[in-house]
Amino acid sequence: MPAYKFYYFPIRGLGEAPRQIFALAGVEFENIGISDEKWETFQKTETPFGQMPLLEVDGKQIPQSFAICRYIASQHGLAGKTPFEAAWVDALADQYKDFNNDFKKFFYVQLGFEDGDKEEYKKEHGIPARDKFFPLIVKQIKDNGSGLLVGSSATWVDILIAEAVSRIAENVPGFFESYPEIIAHQQKVHSIPQIKKWIEAR
């Protein structure tokens, strides 16, 4: 079994989906939190792109959160059971990235990371991004028929989207009121025993 070291700030953020994929796979990894004080030096000396998260596999580095997710998932059977399923997992993840690029304009203001009028940004970016992306996810869940996004068992894109929904729902109460299927999906993923155990212990 490879030796995995995962580097990220000691928060959920972009690091949480990879951690949950490890948990679902039942794979041990060293979860290394980089403090703000250590980040500047670590960024300059240890990161290929100057970014985190960063995964080390037997000392070899993999940057970028989606590349890390795809790598872990593909190594442990969580990227789709067929090439067709794997393509749909990737397609949904890429569609999520498109959603997040616009949604974060509101969410960063909501979280206090950036200045701005929360209600204005919610109206201009948050709600339009939600109403463009999540109907596609609802349709995918219904068409797939298992309560999950692709196939009959959870893949890394289920983890990615369920974690995003969880964080949004915690910080923007009522945001998914008109999308009960999205909340049901999030609860289904987070009730998987390995993921539930990780969430309770984190």
MARBA-3410 file (N, C-alpha, C, O; in Angstrom, 1 decimal):
202
0.8,-1.2,0.0,0.0,0.0,0.0,0.9,1.2,0.0,1.8,1.3,0.8 ~ 0.6,2.2,-0.9,1.4,3.4,-0.9,1.3,4.2,0.4,0.3,4.0,1.1 ~ 2.3,5.0,0.7,2.3,5.9,1.8,1.7,7.3,1.3,2.3,7.9,0.5 ~ 0.6,7.7,1.9,-0.1,8.9,1.5,0.1,10.0,2.5,-0.1,9.7,3.7 ~ 0.5,11.2,2.1,0.6,12.3,2.9,-0.2,13.4,2.3,0.0,13.8,1.1
-1.2,14.0,3.0,-2.1,15.0,2.5,-1.9,16.3,3.2,-2.0,16.4,4.4 ~ -1.6,17.3,2.4,-1.3,18.7,3.0,-2.4,19.7,2.7,-2.8,19.8,1.5 ~ -2.9,20.3,3.7,-3.9,21.4,3.5,-4.0,22.2,4.8,-3.5,21.8,5.8 ~ -4.6,23.3,4.7,-4.9,24.1,5.9,-5.8,23.3,6.8,-6.5,22.4,6.4 ~ -5.7,23.5,8.1,-6.6,22.7,9.1,-8.0,23.2,9.1,-8.6,23.5,10.1
-8.6,23.2,7.9,-10.0,23.5,7.7,-10.6,22.5,6.7,-9.9,21.7,6.1 ~ -11.9,22.6,6.4,-12.5,21.7,5.4,-12.1,22.2,4.0,-11.3,21.5,3.4 ~ -12.8,23.2,3.5,-12.4,23.8,2.2,-12.2,22.8,1.1,-12.9,21.8,1.0 ~ -11.1,23.0,0.3,-10.8,22.1,-0.8,-10.2,20.8,-0.3,-10.0,19.9,-1.1 ~ -9.9,20.7,1.0,-9.3,19.5,1.5,-10.2,18.5,1.9,-9.8,17.3,2.1
-11.5,18.8,2.1,-12.4,17.9,2.7,-12.8,16.7,1.8,-12.9,15.6,2.2 ~ -13.1,17.0,0.5,-13.5,15.9,-0.4,-12.4,14.9,-0.5,-12.7,13.7,-0.4 ~ -11.1,15.2,-0.7,-10.1,14.2,-0.7,-10.0,13.4,0.6,-9.9,12.1,0.5 ~ -10.2,14.0,1.7,-10.2,13.3,3.0,-11.3,12.3,3.1,-11.1,11.2,3.5 ~ -12.5,12.7,2.6,-13.7,11.8,2.7,-13.5,10.7,1.7,-14.0,9.6,1.9
-12.9,10.9,0.6,-12.6,9.8,-0.4,-11.7,8.8,0.3,-11.9,7.6,0.2 ~ -10.6,9.3,0.9,-9.8,8.3,1.7,-10.6,7.5,2.7,-10.4,6.3,2.8 ~ -11.5,8.2,3.4,-12.3,7.6,4.4,-13.2,6.5,3.8,-13.3,5.4,4.4 ~ -13.9,6.9,2.7,-14.8,5.9,2.1,-14.0,4.7,1.6,-14.5,3.6,1.6 ~ -12.8,4.9,1.1,-11.9,3.8,0.6,-11.4,3.0,1.7,-10.9,1.9,1.4
-11.4,3.5,2.9,-10.8,2.8,4.0,-9.3,2.8,4.0,-8.7,1.8,4.4 ~ -8.7,3.8,3.4,-7.3,3.9,3.2,-6.7,4.9,4.3,-7.2,6.0,4.4 ~ -5.6,4.5,4.9,-5.0,5.4,5.9,-4.1,6.4,5.1,-3.5,6.1,4.1 ~ -4.1,7.6,5.7,-3.3,8.7,5.1,-2.9,9.6,6.3,-3.5,9.7,7.3 ~ -1.8,10.3,6.1,-1.3,11.2,7.1,-1.9,12.6,6.7,-1.6,13.2,5.7
-2.7,13.1,7.6,-3.5,14.4,7.3,-2.7,15.5,8.0,-2.7,15.7,9.2 ~ -1.9,16.2,7.2,-1.0,17.3,7.7,-1.6,18.6,7.5,-1.7,19.1,6.3 ~ -1.9,19.3,8.6,-2.4,20.7,8.5,-1.3,21.7,8.5,-0.4,21.7,9.4 ~ -1.3,22.6,7.5,-0.3,23.6,7.4,-0.9,24.9,7.9,-1.8,25.4,7.4 ~ -0.3,25.4,9.0,-0.8,26.6,9.6,-0.5,27.9,8.7,0.4,27.8,7.8
-1.2,28.9,9.0,-0.9,30.2,8.3,0.5,30.6,8.4,1.1,31.2,7.5 ~ 1.1,30.4,9.6,2.5,30.8,9.9,3.5,30.0,9.0,4.5,30.5,8.6 ~ 3.2,28.8,8.8,4.1,27.9,8.0,3.8,28.0,6.5,4.7,27.5,5.7 ~ 2.7,28.5,6.1,2.3,28.5,4.7,3.2,29.2,3.8,3.5,28.6,2.7 ~ 3.7,30.3,4.1,4.5,31.1,3.1,5.8,30.3,2.8,6.2,30.2,1.6
6.4,29.8,3.8,7.7,29.0,3.5,7.3,27.7,2.8,8.0,27.3,1.8 ~ 6.3,27.0,3.2,5.9,25.8,2.6,5.5,26.0,1.1,5.8,25.2,0.3 ~ 4.8,27.1,0.9,4.4,27.4,-0.5,5.6,27.6,-1.4,5.5,27.1,-2.5 ~ 6.6,28.3,-0.9,7.7,28.6,-1.8,8.6,27.4,-2.0,9.3,27.2,-3.0 ~ 8.7,26.5,-1.0,9.7,25.4,-1.0,9.2,24.0,-1.3,9.9,23.2,-1.7
7.9,23.8,-1.1,7.3,22.4,-1.1,6.2,22.2,-2.2,5.8,21.1,-2.3 ~ 5.7,23.3,-2.8,4.5,23.1,-3.7,4.9,23.3,-5.1,5.5,24.3,-5.4 ~ 4.5,22.4,-6.0,4.9,22.6,-7.4,4.1,23.8,-8.1,4.7,24.5,-9.0 ~ 2.9,24.1,-7.6,2.1,25.2,-8.2,1.9,26.3,-7.3,1.2,27.3,-7.6 ~ 2.5,26.3,-6.1,2.3,27.3,-5.1,0.9,27.3,-4.5,0.4,28.3,-4.0
0.3,26.1,-4.5,-1.1,25.9,-4.0,-1.2,24.7,-3.1,-0.4,23.8,-3.2 ~ -2.3,24.6,-2.4,-2.8,23.4,-1.7,-4.2,23.3,-2.0,-4.9,24.2,-2.4 ~ -4.8,22.0,-1.9,-4.2,20.9,-1.3,-3.1,20.2,-2.1,-2.9,20.5,-3.3 ~ -2.3,19.4,-1.4,-1.2,18.7,-2.1,-1.1,17.3,-1.5,-1.2,17.1,-0.3 ~ -1.0,16.3,-2.4,-0.9,14.9,-2.0,0.4,14.4,-2.4,0.9,14.6,-3.5
1.1,13.7,-1.4,2.3,12.9,-1.7,2.0,11.4,-1.7,1.4,10.9,-0.7 ~ 2.4,10.8,-2.7,2.3,9.3,-2.8,3.7,8.7,-2.9,4.3,8.9,-3.9 ~ 4.1,8.1,-1.8,5.4,7.6,-1.7,6.5,8.6,-2.1,7.4,8.4,-2.8 ~ 6.2,9.8,-1.6,7.1,11.0,-1.8,7.0,11.7,-3.1,7.6,12.8,-3.3 ~ 6.1,11.3,-4.0,5.9,12.0,-5.2,4.6,12.8,-5.1,3.6,12.4,-4.6
4.7,14.0,-5.6,3.6,15.0,-5.4,2.6,15.0,-6.5,2.9,14.9,-7.7 ~ 1.3,15.3,-6.0,0.2,15.5,-7.0,-0.5,16.8,-6.5,-1.0,16.8,-5.3 ~ -0.5,17.9,-7.2,-1.2,19.1,-6.9,-2.6,19.1,-7.4,-3.0,18.2,-8.2 ~ -3.4,20.1,-7.1,-4.7,20.4,-7.6,-5.8,19.4,-7.0,-5.6,18.2,-7.1 ~ -6.8,20.0,-6.4,-7.8,19.2,-5.7,-8.5,18.2,-6.5,-8.7,17.0,-6.1
-8.9,18.5,-7.7,-9.6,17.6,-8.6,-8.7,16.5,-9.0,-9.2,15.3,-9.1 ~ -7.5,16.8,-9.4,-6.5,15.7,-9.8,-6.3,14.8,-8.6,-6.2,13.6,-8.8 ~ -6.3,15.3,-7.4,-6.1,14.5,-6.2,-7.3,13.6,-6.0,-7.2,12.4,-5.8 ~ -8.5,14.2,-6.1,-9.7,13.4,-6.0,-9.8,12.3,-7.0,-10.1,11.1,-6.7 ~ -9.5,12.6,-8.2,-9.6,11.6,-9.3,-8.5,10.5,-9.1,-8.8,9.3,-9.3
-7.4,10.9,-8.6,-6.3,9.9,-8.4,-6.7,8.9,-7.3,-6.7,7.7,-7.5 ~ -7.1,9.4,-6.1,-7.4,8.6,-5.0,-8.6,7.7,-5.4,-8.6,6.4,-5.2 ~ -9.6,8.3,-6.1,-10.8,7.5,-6.4,-10.5,6.4,-7.4,-11.0,5.3,-7.3 ~ -9.7,6.7,-8.4,-9.4,5.7,-9.5,-8.5,4.6,-8.9,-8.6,3.5,-9.4 ~ -7.7,4.9,-7.9,-6.9,3.8,-7.3,-7.7,2.9,-6.4,-7.3,1.8,-6.1
-8.9,3.3,-5.9,-9.7,2.6,-5.0,-11.1,2.3,-5.3,-12.0,2.2,-4.5 ~ -11.4,2.3,-6.6,-12.7,1.9,-7.1,-13.8,2.9,-6.9,-15.0,2.4,-6.8 ~ -13.5,4.2,-6.8,-14.6,5.2,-6.5,-14.7,6.2,-7.6,-15.2,7.3,-7.4 ~ -14.3,5.8,-8.8,-14.4,6.7,-10.0,-15.3,6.3,-11.1,-15.3,6.8,-12.2 ~ -16.2,5.3,-10.7,-17.1,4.7,-11.7,-16.6,3.3,-12.1,-15.4,3.0,-12.1
-17.6,2.4,-12.3,-17.2,1.0,-12.5,-16.9,0.7,-13.9,-16.4,-0.4,-14.2 ~ -17.2,1.6,-14.8,-17.0,1.4,-16.3,-16.4,2.7,-16.8,-16.5,3.7,-16.2 ~ -15.7,2.7,-18.0,-15.3,3.9,-18.6,-16.4,5.0,-18.8,-16.2,6.2,-18.7 ~ -17.6,4.5,-19.1,-18.7,5.4,-19.4,-19.1,6.0,-18.0,-19.3,7.3,-18.0 ~ -19.2,5.3,-17.0,-19.5,5.8,-15.7,-18.4,6.8,-15.2,-18.7,7.9,-14.7
-17.2,6.5,-15.5,-16.1,7.4,-15.1,-16.1,8.7,-15.8,-15.8,9.8,-15.3 ~ -16.6,8.6,-17.1,-16.7,9.9,-17.9,-17.8,10.7,-17.3,-17.7,12.0,-17.3 ~ -18.9,10.1,-16.9,-20.0,10.9,-16.3,-19.6,11.5,-14.9,-20.0,12.6,-14.6 ~ -18.8,10.7,-14.2,-18.3,11.3,-12.9,-17.5,12.5,-13.2,-17.7,13.5,-12.5 ~ -16.6,12.4,-14.1,-15.7,13.6,-14.5,-16.6,14.8,-15.0,-16.3,15.9,-14.7
-17.6,14.4,-15.8,-18.4,15.5,-16.4,-19.2,16.3,-15.3,-19.3,17.5,-15.4 ~ -19.7,15.5,-14.4,-20.4,16.2,-13.3,-19.5,17.0,-12.4,-19.9,18.1,-12.0 ~ -18.3,16.5,-12.2,-17.3,17.3,-11.4,-16.9,18.5,-12.1,-16.8,19.6,-11.5 ~ -16.7,18.5,-13.4,-16.4,19.7,-14.2,-17.6,20.7,-14.2,-17.3,21.9,-14.2 ~ -18.8,20.1,-14.3,-19.9,21.0,-14.2,-20.0,21.7,-12.9,-20.4,22.9,-12.8
-19.7,21.0,-11.8,-19.7,21.6,-10.5,-18.6,22.7,-10.5,-18.9,23.8,-9.8 ~ -17.5,22.5,-11.1,-16.5,23.5,-11.1,-17.0,24.8,-11.8,-16.7,25.9,-11.3 ~ -17.8,24.7,-12.9,-18.4,25.8,-13.5,-19.3,26.5,-12.6,-19.3,27.8,-12.5 ~ -20.1,25.8,-11.8,-21.0,26.3,-10.8,-20.3,27.1,-9.8,-20.6,28.2,-9.5 ~ -19.2,26.5,-9.3,-18.5,27.1,-8.1,-17.8,28.4,-8.5,-17.6,29.3,-7.7
-17.3,28.4,-9.8,-16.6,29.6,-10.2,-17.5,30.9,-10.1,-17.0,32.0,-9.8 ~ -18.8,30.7,-10.3,-19.7,31.9,-10.1,-20.3,31.9,-8.7,-20.3,33.0,-8.1 ~ -20.6,30.8,-8.1,-21.2,30.8,-6.8,-20.3,31.4,-5.7,-20.7,32.1,-4.8 ~ -19.0,31.1,-5.9,-18.1,31.6,-4.8,-18.0,33.1,-4.8,-17.6,33.7,-3.8 ~ -18.4,33.8,-5.8,-18.5,35.3,-5.8,-19.4,35.7,-4.7,-19.2,36.7,-4.0
-20.5,35.0,-4.5,-21.4,35.2,-3.4,-20.9,34.6,-2.1,-20.9,35.2,-1.0 ~ -20.5,33.4,-2.2,-20.2,32.6,-1.0,-19.0,33.2,-0.2,-19.0,33.2,1.1 ~ -18.0,33.7,-0.9,-16.9,34.4,-0.2,-17.3,35.6,0.6,-16.8,35.9,1.7 ~ -18.3,36.3,0.0,-18.9,37.5,0.7,-19.7,37.0,1.9,-19.6,37.5,3.0 ~ -20.5,35.9,1.7,-21.3,35.4,2.8,-20.4,34.9,4.0,-20.8,35.1,5.1
-19.3,34.3,3.7,-18.4,33.8,4.7,-17.5,34.9,5.3,-16.8,34.7,6.3 ~ -17.5,36.1,4.8,-16.7,37.2,5.3,-15.3,37.3,4.8,-14.5,38.0,5.3 ~ -15.0,36.4,3.7,-13.7,36.5,3.2,-13.5,37.7,2.3,-12.3,38.1,2.1 ~ -14.6,38.2,1.7,-14.5,39.4,0.8,-15.6,40.3,1.2,-16.6,39.9,1.8 ~ -15.4,41.6,0.9,-16.4,42.6,1.2,-17.4,42.7,0.1,-17.2,42.3,-1.0
-18.6,43.1,0.6,-19.7,43.2,-0.4,-21.1,43.1,0.4,-21.1,42.6,1.5 ~ -22.1,43.4,-0.3,-23.5,43.3,0.2,-23.9,41.9,0.0,-24.1,41.4,-1.1 ~ -24.2,41.1,1.1,-24.5,39.7,1.0,-25.8,39.5,0.2,-25.8,38.6,-0.6 ~ -26.8,40.2,0.4,-28.1,40.0,-0.3,-27.9,40.3,-1.8,-28.5,39.6,-2.6 ~ -27.2,41.4,-2.1,-27.0,41.7,-3.5,-26.2,40.6,-4.2,-26.5,40.3,-5.3
-25.1,40.1,-3.6,-24.3,39.1,-4.2,-25.1,37.8,-4.3,-24.9,37.0,-5.2 ~ -25.9,37.5,-3.3,-26.8,36.3,-3.3,-27.7,36.4,-4.5,-27.9,35.4,-5.2 ~ -28.3,37.6,-4.7,-29.3,37.8,-5.8,-28.6,37.7,-7.2,-29.1,37.1,-8.1 ~ -27.4,38.3,-7.3,-26.7,38.4,-8.6,-25.9,37.1,-8.9,-25.7,36.8,-10.1 ~ -25.4,36.4,-7.9,-24.5,35.3,-8.2,-25.0,34.0,-7.5,-25.0,32.9,-8.2
-25.4,34.0,-6.3,-25.7,32.8,-5.5,-26.9,32.1,-6.1,-26.8,30.9,-6.4 ~ -28.0,32.8,-6.2,-29.3,32.1,-6.6,-29.2,31.7,-8.1,-29.6,30.6,-8.4 ~ -28.7,32.6,-9.0,-28.6,32.2,-10.4,-27.7,31.0,-10.6,-28.0,30.1,-11.4 ~ -26.5,30.9,-9.9,-25.6,29.8,-10.0,-26.3,28.5,-9.5,-26.2,27.4,-10.1 ~ -27.0,28.6,-8.4,-27.8,27.5,-7.8,-28.8,27.0,-8.8,-28.9,25.8,-9.1
-29.6,27.9,-9.4,-30.7,27.5,-10.2,-30.3,27.1,-11.6,-31.1,26.5,-12.4 ~ -29.1,27.3,-12.0,-28.5,26.8,-13.2,-28.0,25.3,-13.0,-28.1,24.5,-13.9 ~ -27.3,25.1,-11.9,-26.6,23.9,-11.6,-27.5,22.8,-11.0,-27.5,21.6,-11.5 ~ -28.2,23.1,-10.0,-28.8,22.0,-9.2,-30.0,21.3,-9.9,-30.2,20.2,-9.6 ~ -30.7,22.0,-10.8,-31.7,21.2,-11.6,-31.1,20.1,-12.4,-31.7,19.1,-12.6
-29.8,20.3,-12.9,-29.1,19.3,-13.6,-28.8,18.1,-12.7,-28.9,17.0,-13.1 ~ -28.4,18.4,-11.4,-28.1,17.4,-10.5,-29.3,16.6,-10.1,-29.3,15.4,-9.9 ~ -30.5,17.3,-9.8,-31.7,16.7,-9.5,-32.1,15.7,-10.6,-32.5,14.6,-10.4 ~ -32.0,16.1,-11.9,-32.3,15.3,-13.0,-31.4,14.1,-13.1,-31.9,12.9,-13.3 ~ -30.1,14.3,-12.8,-29.2,13.2,-12.8,-29.5,12.1,-11.7,-29.5,10.9,-12.0
-29.9,12.6,-10.6,-30.2,11.7,-9.5,-31.5,10.9,-9.8,-31.5,9.7,-9.6 ~ -32.5,11.6,-10.4,-33.7,10.9,-10.8,-33.4,9.9,-11.9,-33.9,8.7,-11.9 ~ -32.7,10.3,-12.9,-32.4,9.4,-14.1,-31.6,8.2,-13.6,-31.8,7.1,-14.2 ~ -30.6,8.4,-12.7,-29.8,7.3,-12.3,-30.5,6.3,-11.5,-30.3,5.1,-11.6 ~ -31.4,6.7,-10.6,-32.4,5.8,-10.0,-31.9,5.2,-8.7,-32.6,4.4,-8.0
-30.6,5.4,-8.3,-30.1,4.8,-7.1,-30.0,5.8,-5.9,-29.7,5.4,-4.8 ~ -30.4,7.0,-6.1,-30.3,8.0,-5.1,-28.9,8.7,-5.1,-28.6,9.6,-4.4 ~ -28.0,8.1,-6.0,-26.7,8.6,-6.1,-26.5,9.2,-7.6,-27.5,9.1,-8.3 ~ -25.4,9.8,-7.9,-25.2,10.5,-9.1,-24.9,9.6,-10.3,-25.4,9.8,-11.4 ~ -24.1,8.6,-10.1,-23.6,7.7,-11.2,-23.5,6.3,-10.6,-22.9,6.0,-9.6
-24.2,5.4,-11.3,-24.1,4.0,-10.9,-24.9,3.7,-9.6,-25.7,4.5,-9.2 ~ -24.5,2.6,-9.0,-25.3,2.1,-7.8,-24.5,2.3,-6.5,-25.1,2.0,-5.5 ~ -23.3,2.8,-6.6,-22.5,3.0,-5.4,-21.9,4.4,-5.5,-21.7,5.0,-6.5 ~ -21.5,4.9,-4.3,-21.0,6.3,-4.2,-19.7,6.4,-5.0,-18.8,5.5,-4.9 ~ -19.5,7.5,-5.7,-18.3,7.9,-6.4,-17.7,9.2,-5.8,-18.4,9.8,-4.9
-16.6,9.6,-6.2,-16.0,10.8,-5.7,-16.8,12.0,-6.0,-16.7,13.0,-5.2 ~ -17.6,12.0,-7.0,-18.4,13.2,-7.3,-19.6,13.3,-6.4,-20.0,14.4,-6.1 ~ -20.1,12.2,-5.9,-21.1,12.3,-4.8,-20.5,12.9,-3.6,-21.2,13.8,-2.9 ~ -19.3,12.6,-3.2,-18.6,13.2,-2.0,-18.4,14.6,-2.3,-18.7,15.5,-1.4 ~ -17.9,15.0,-3.4,-17.6,16.4,-3.8,-18.9,17.3,-3.6,-18.8,18.3,-2.9
-20.0,16.9,-4.2,-21.2,17.7,-4.2,-21.9,17.6,-2.9,-22.4,18.7,-2.4 ~ -21.9,16.5,-2.2,-22.5,16.4,-0.9,-21.8,17.3,0.1,-22.5,18.0,0.9 ~ -20.5,17.4,0.1,-19.7,18.2,1.0,-20.0,19.7,0.7,-20.2,20.5,1.6 ~ -20.1,20.0,-0.6,-20.4,21.4,-1.0,-21.8,21.8,-0.5,-22.0,22.9,0.1 ~ -22.7,21.0,-0.7,-24.1,21.2,-0.2,-24.2,21.4,1.3,-24.8,22.3,1.8
-23.4,20.5,2.0,-23.4,20.6,3.4,-22.9,22.0,3.9,-23.4,22.6,4.8 ~ -21.8,22.4,3.3,-21.2,23.7,3.7,-22.1,24.9,3.4,-22.2,25.8,4.2 ~ -22.7,24.8,2.2,-23.6,25.9,1.8,-24.8,25.9,2.8,-25.1,27.0,3.2 ~ -25.4,24.8,3.0,-26.6,24.7,3.9,-26.3,25.2,5.3,-27.1,25.8,5.9 ~ -25.1,24.9,5.8,-24.7,25.4,7.1,-24.5,26.9,7.2,-24.8,27.5,8.2
-24.1,27.5,6.1,-23.8,28.9,6.1,-24.9,29.8,5.5,-24.9,31.0,5.7 ~ -25.8,29.2,4.7,-26.9,30.0,4.1,-28.2,29.2,4.4,-28.7,28.5,3.5 ~ -28.7,29.4,5.6,-29.9,28.6,6.0,-31.1,28.8,5.0,-31.4,29.9,4.5 ~ -31.7,27.6,4.6,-32.8,27.7,3.7,-32.5,27.7,2.2,-33.4,27.8,1.4 ~ -31.2,27.7,1.9,-30.8,27.9,0.5,-31.3,26.8,-0.4,-31.5,27.1,-1.6
-31.5,25.6,0.1,-31.9,24.5,-0.7,-33.3,24.1,-0.4,-33.7,22.9,-0.6 ~ -34.1,25.0,0.1,-35.5,24.7,0.5,-36.3,24.2,-0.7,-37.2,23.3,-0.5 ~ -36.0,24.7,-1.9,-36.8,24.2,-3.1,-36.1,23.1,-3.8,-36.5,22.7,-4.9 ~ -35.1,22.5,-3.1,-34.4,21.4,-3.7,-34.2,20.2,-2.7,-33.1,19.9,-2.3 ~ -35.4,19.6,-2.3,-35.3,18.6,-1.3,-34.5,17.4,-1.8,-33.9,16.6,-1.0
-34.4,17.1,-3.1,-33.7,16.0,-3.6,-32.2,16.2,-3.4,-31.4,15.2,-3.2 ~ -31.7,17.4,-3.4,-30.3,17.7,-3.1,-30.0,17.5,-1.7,-28.9,16.9,-1.4 ~ -30.8,17.9,-0.8,-30.6,17.6,0.7,-30.7,16.1,0.9,-29.9,15.6,1.7 ~ -31.6,15.4,0.3,-31.7,13.9,0.4,-30.4,13.2,0.0,-30.0,12.3,0.6 ~ -29.9,13.7,-1.2,-28.6,13.2,-1.7,-27.5,13.4,-0.7,-26.7,12.5,-0.4
-27.4,14.6,-0.2,-26.3,14.9,0.8,-26.4,14.1,2.0,-25.4,13.6,2.5 ~ -27.6,13.9,2.5,-27.8,13.0,3.7,-27.5,11.6,3.4,-27.0,10.9,4.3 ~ -27.8,11.1,2.2,-27.6,9.7,1.9,-26.0,9.5,1.9,-25.6,8.5,2.4 ~ -25.3,10.4,1.3,-23.9,10.3,1.2,-23.2,10.4,2.6,-22.3,9.6,2.9 ~ -23.7,11.3,3.4,-23.1,11.5,4.7,-23.5,10.5,5.7,-23.0,10.4,6.8
-24.5,9.6,5.3,-24.9,8.5,6.2,-24.1,7.2,5.9,-24.3,6.2,6.6 ~ -23.3,7.2,4.8,-22.5,6.0,4.5,-21.6,5.9,5.7,-20.9,6.8,6.1 ~ -21.5,4.7,6.3,-20.8,4.5,7.6,-19.4,5.1,7.7,-19.0,5.7,8.6 ~ -18.6,4.8,6.6,-17.2,5.3,6.7,-17.1,6.9,6.7,-16.3,7.5,7.3 ~ -18.0,7.5,5.9,-18.0,8.9,5.8,-18.6,9.5,7.1,-18.2,10.5,7.6
-19.7,8.9,7.6,-20.3,9.4,8.8,-19.3,9.3,9.9,-19.2,10.3,10.7 ~ -18.5,8.3,10.0,-17.5,8.2,11.1,-16.5,9.3,10.9,-16.0,9.8,11.9 ~ -16.0,9.6,9.7,-15.0,10.6,9.5,-15.6,12.0,9.9,-14.9,12.7,10.6 ~ -16.8,12.3,9.5,-17.4,13.6,9.8,-17.6,13.7,11.3,-17.3,14.8,11.9 ~ -17.9,12.7,12.0,-18.1,12.8,13.5,-16.8,13.0,14.2,-16.7,13.5,15.3
-15.7,12.5,13.6,-14.4,12.5,14.3,-13.5,13.7,13.9,-12.6,14.0,14.5 ~ -13.9,14.4,12.8,-13.0,15.4,12.2,-12.9,16.7,13.1,-12.2,17.6,12.8
END
